[in-house]
Amino acid sequence: VFPHLVLLHARPLPQTDKWRSFNFNKYRSMLLAKVRVGIELDADEFLAPGADAMFARTAAEVTEDYPFPILPVHFLPDIGPNKSNGIWWPRYCHDDGSCPKQTMRWGHAHPTWTFHALPWLGKWLRRYLRDEVLPPREGFAHSELRVAAVPEDEDLLNLALWEDGATKQWCKFETPDPRDFDFFLAGSDDGIVDIVPDPRFYPHGAPLVFYSAHHAIEPEASKRYLDKLEERQRIGNLPAPITYKGSYYRNGEELRKAHSDVRCLI
């Protein structure tokens, strides 16, 4: 049924001294896959036509000079010290709520990467498994951080990218819910909304890109969407996949020409 599926086997994460989330296997899968360019998605996603463009874009952005994975911007705008109790926030934020060491908005744990990012992934997986401690940061109270105390893979991906000064972020290339594709297939901008703005990184919101659907937890509904997408692709009348401010764009270059202030990449 899946002729190109490669199933990876690995020992469970060590649980002797501390419980470790199963989701940290994402790091291991990226390392074990040994691919030159990769895109990691969740099991509750389906892909739409055009998603393959992310391979070339990833290869262009994750390089020897920028050896970090890239995450899409999260659809939730308020994951921060005032809304989240994450133990890492004192390392990046002051008591007044300002976060000068947070280099990007919170990203969703659907990373893309190239082989240039593998040493970085290995470094942070090592820090997590060895329970290493990030030393206190001058000017930031209570900023020492035990890496193994970070509970989830998405948490560590974000803070590790901030820690190393990463700045690249994808526009949201997976919709929060498959039902967003109803408006996309209708070619309507009435029901398509931009990713919610935040005051610092995306004050005007961020583009939504119809390369994938997240939260696709009903197989029959997913099949209906995939059948419709396949048929529309066959007859050649799919809308352009990038949406922002009520308009559709075929690629990031078109988007950038119309909205030069958009911070995310696509």
LUMGURO-456694 format. One line per field, with one value per residue (C-alpha): residue number from 1; x, y, z. Coordinates in pm, 1 decimal, decimal comma, padded with zeros to 6 digits. Layout:
num: (NUM|...) .
x: (X|...) .
y: (Y|...) .
z: (Z|...) .
//
This chain:
num: (1|2|3|4|5|6|7|8|9|10|11|12|13|14|15|16|17|18|19|20|21|22|23|24|25|26|27|28|29|30|31|32|33|34|35|36|37|38|39|40|41|42|43|44|45|46|47|48|49|50|51|52|53|54|55|56|57|58|59|60|61|62|63|64|65|66|67|68|69|70|71|72|73|74|75|76|77|78|79|80|81|82|83|84|85|86|87|88|89|90|91|92|93|94|95|96|97|98|99|100|101|102|103|104|105|106|107|108|109|110|111|112|113|114|115|116|117|118|119|120|121|122|123|124|125|126|127|128|129|130|131|132|133|134|135|136|137|138|139|140|141|142|143|144|145|146|147|148|149|150|151|152|153|154|155|156|157|158|159|160|161|162|163|164|165|166|167|168|169|170|171|172|173|174|175|176|177|178|179|180|181|182|183|184|185|186|187|188|189|190|191|192|193|194|195|196|197|198|199|200|201|202|203|204|205|206|207|208|209|210|211|212|213|214|215|216|217|218|219|220|221|222|223|224|225|226|227|228|229|230|231|232|233|234|235|236|237|238|239|240|241|242|243|244|245|246|247|248|249|250|251|252|253|254|255|256|257|258|259|260|261|262|263|264|265|266) .
x: (00000,0|00288,8|00572,8|00804,4|00755,5|01072,1|01005,0|01273,2|01335,4|01515,3|01541,1|01304,2|01429,2|01596,7|01348,5|01559,2|01638,7|01366,6|01052,5|01115,4|00842,0|00798,4|00792,8|01169,5|01190,9|01140,3|01502,9|01617,1|01413,9|01571,2|01915,9|01847,8|01675,0|02007,4|01831,6|01984,9|01660,5|01370,2|01028,1|00879,6|00502,1|00266,7|00063,4|-00257,8|-00170,3|-00232,0|-00039,1|-00181,0|-00041,5|00253,2|00397,7|00705,3|00813,1|00925,5|01214,1|01378,9|01303,4|01453,9|01765,5|01801,6|01760,4|01925,4|02287,0|02641,4|02604,1|02263,6|02277,1|01946,4|01610,2|01325,9|00983,1|00655,9|00507,8|00256,5|-00108,9|-00134,9|-00004,5|00031,5|00272,1|00492,9|00592,4|00255,1|00053,9|00281,7|00446,8|00751,5|01059,7|01272,9|01117,3|01344,7|01639,0|01497,6|01266,5|01272,9|01021,0|00845,1|00747,4|00996,6|01190,5|01506,4|01661,1|01357,6|01458,3|01134,3|00769,1|00692,3|00719,0|00517,5|00714,5|00694,9|01058,9|01227,9|01602,8|01899,3|02208,5|02371,0|02141,0|02223,5|02511,8|02280,5|02010,7|02266,0|02399,5|02060,8|01955,8|02283,6|02214,9|01870,2|01973,4|02277,1|02079,6|02318,9|02271,5|02277,2|02466,1|02306,0|02283,8|02405,1|02120,5|01853,3|01747,2|01697,3|01819,7|02010,5|01829,4|01842,2|01779,8|01623,3|01364,8|01218,0|00912,2|00840,9|01015,7|00845,0|00955,5|01317,0|01316,3|01202,7|01431,3|01730,1|01681,2|01659,5|01963,6|02171,4|02034,7|01830,3|01604,6|01437,3|01077,2|00839,2|00499,7|00231,2|00244,2|-00012,2|-00364,7|-00477,8|-00777,2|-00870,5|-01195,1|-00990,4|-00960,2|-01332,9|-01272,4|-00951,1|-01120,0|-01402,5|-01147,9|-01305,0|-01134,9|-01442,4|-01354,2|-00976,8|-00815,5|-00451,4|-00250,6|-00337,0|-00106,0|00117,4|00258,2|00625,8|00690,6|00375,0|00174,9|-00033,3|-00066,8|00111,7|00025,3|-00147,0|-00021,1|-00226,6|00047,8|-00085,8|-00369,4|-00311,8|-00560,5|-00674,0|-00811,3|-01107,7|-00981,6|-01301,7|-01302,9|-00933,6|-01002,0|-01277,1|-01040,9|-00762,0|-00996,1|-01113,3|-00756,0|-00645,9|-00934,0|-00878,7|-00509,3|-00589,4|-00807,9|-00566,8|-00782,1|-00645,1|-00604,1|-00254,8|-00153,6|-00035,0|-00302,5|-00259,4|-00482,4|-00749,8|-00516,6|-00357,9|00009,5|00187,3|00518,8|00716,4|00855,1|00506,6|00412,4|00724,8|00661,1|00313,6|00405,2|00771,8|00722,2|00619,6|00875,2|00823,4|00962,7|00787,0) .
y: (00000,0|00236,6|00130,4|00412,4|00373,7|00309,1|00198,7|00291,2|00074,2|00210,8|00137,1|00330,4|00652,6|00592,7|00634,5|00525,3|00860,2|01076,4|01030,9|01141,5|01222,7|00987,1|01295,0|01336,9|01051,7|01325,0|01423,8|01065,9|01009,2|01312,2|01181,2|00817,4|00896,3|01018,4|01222,2|01523,3|01721,4|01633,6|01751,2|01615,6|01608,5|01456,6|01141,9|01347,0|01541,2|01497,7|01660,1|01872,0|01939,9|02176,1|02054,7|01921,1|02282,6|02278,5|02044,5|02293,9|02582,7|02396,7|02313,8|02683,0|02805,0|02539,1|02562,8|02546,2|02912,4|02855,3|02500,5|02500,6|02334,5|02571,7|02554,3|02705,2|02987,5|02861,2|02951,4|03045,0|03400,3|03410,1|03129,7|03341,5|03413,4|03564,5|03272,8|02974,7|02839,8|02703,7|02686,6|02827,4|03175,2|03341,6|03256,8|03461,4|03714,8|03978,4|04013,0|04293,0|04046,1|04165,2|03881,7|04016,9|03670,4|03522,2|03554,7|03432,5|03373,6|03029,6|02771,2|02455,4|02129,6|02043,4|02112,1|02096,1|02039,9|01942,5|01742,2|02070,2|02074,8|01722,7|01829,7|02085,1|01822,3|01583,7|01853,3|01929,1|01565,4|01501,2|01789,6|01650,8|01288,5|01379,1|01620,2|01906,3|02246,7|02578,6|02821,5|03140,0|03428,3|03768,4|04010,5|03738,5|03623,3|03250,8|03175,4|02853,2|02573,2|02195,4|02077,8|01748,4|01945,3|02076,7|01851,1|01833,5|01828,9|02147,0|02333,4|02234,5|02304,2|02659,6|02748,2|02578,5|02786,4|03103,4|02995,3|02972,6|03291,3|03136,1|03376,8|03189,3|03075,2|02931,5|03079,2|02842,7|02570,3|02345,4|02454,9|02417,8|02209,6|02022,9|02220,0|02522,1|02340,9|02388,6|02761,2|02696,6|02457,4|02708,8|02976,5|03200,0|03441,8|03478,2|03191,2|03194,7|03391,8|03485,2|03339,8|03548,7|03848,8|03911,9|04250,8|04178,8|03941,9|03946,0|04258,1|04216,0|03838,1|03576,4|03399,9|03062,1|02812,0|02515,3|02255,1|02034,7|01997,1|01933,5|01769,1|01533,7|01275,6|01148,0|00917,9|00933,3|01313,5|01322,5|01093,0|01322,4|01620,7|01428,0|01305,7|01661,9|01794,4|01521,4|01592,1|01968,7|01916,9|01686,0|01942,9|02222,8|02466,9|02457,9|02803,7|02927,9|02779,3|03088,5|03312,8|03647,1|03950,4|03805,2|03731,9|03416,0|03378,4|03101,0|03126,5|03321,7|03559,3|03674,2|03710,9|03913,6|04151,3|04226,8|04227,1|04304,7|04331,2|03966,8|03813,8|03443,3|03248,0|03022,2) .
z: (00000,0|00080,8|-00152,2|-00046,7|00328,7|00529,4|00885,7|01138,9|01444,7|01751,2|02119,5|02346,2|02498,4|02836,4|03119,9|03420,0|03580,0|03428,6|03221,5|02864,1|02616,7|02323,8|02101,2|02133,7|01886,6|01628,4|01683,3|01648,8|01333,4|01168,6|01252,2|01160,9|00831,1|00684,7|00417,6|00246,1|00276,4|00501,6|00616,8|00937,7|00976,4|01231,5|01178,5|01172,4|00857,2|00488,1|00205,4|-00073,4|-00421,4|-00414,1|-00083,8|-00263,8|-00313,7|00048,7|-00036,4|-00271,6|-00039,0|00256,0|00056,6|-00027,5|00332,3|00554,0|00446,5|00575,9|00674,7|00839,6|00985,3|01174,3|01109,2|01024,0|01188,2|01064,2|01267,8|01522,7|01474,9|01845,3|01896,4|02273,0|02366,0|02588,6|02948,0|03033,8|02891,4|02942,0|03256,2|03072,1|03292,1|03010,5|02988,6|03251,6|03026,0|02738,1|02902,8|03175,6|03455,2|03266,5|02992,9|02732,9|02568,0|02402,7|02366,7|02191,4|01827,4|01665,7|01740,4|01877,6|01601,5|01542,1|01571,3|01201,8|01114,4|00778,5|00761,0|00549,9|00638,1|00742,6|01048,1|01168,1|01398,9|01561,3|01615,7|01759,2|01993,1|02143,9|02168,1|02352,4|02589,4|02657,2|02711,4|02923,8|03136,9|03062,1|03220,9|03037,8|03264,0|03401,0|03156,2|03271,7|03324,8|03333,8|03679,7|03736,0|03383,8|03449,3|03268,4|03292,6|02938,0|03048,8|03246,4|02921,1|02882,4|02508,9|02172,7|02052,1|02362,9|02311,3|01937,3|02003,4|02290,4|02125,1|01810,5|02020,6|02219,1|01901,9|01745,8|01464,9|01277,1|00991,0|01017,1|00759,7|00696,6|00821,5|00553,8|00722,1|00799,3|01161,6|01047,9|00725,2|00699,3|00591,7|00259,3|00198,4|00145,6|-00046,7|-00291,8|-00336,0|-00428,2|-00165,9|00069,7|00289,0|00522,9|00496,0|00774,5|00813,9|01100,1|01406,8|01461,7|01758,3|01864,0|01803,2|01513,7|01300,9|01388,5|01071,1|01089,3|00882,1|00555,5|00551,2|00293,7|00173,4|00148,1|00427,2|00675,4|01044,5|01282,6|01003,4|01245,8|01040,3|00759,8|00556,9|00563,2|00467,6|00172,9|00048,9|00057,5|-00111,3|-00385,6|-00449,3|-00454,4|-00693,6|-00929,9|-00923,2|-00988,3|-01278,7|-01451,4|-01363,5|-01167,7|-00814,2|-00659,5|-00583,6|-00246,0|-00052,1|00098,1|00269,3|00311,8|00083,9|-00209,2|-00348,3|-00446,6|-00635,7|-00452,2|-00197,5|-00457,9|-00556,3|-00190,1|-00114,9|-00405,8|-00273,5|00096,7|00150,0|00525,9|00571,7|00801,9|00739,6|00444,9|00194,8) .
//
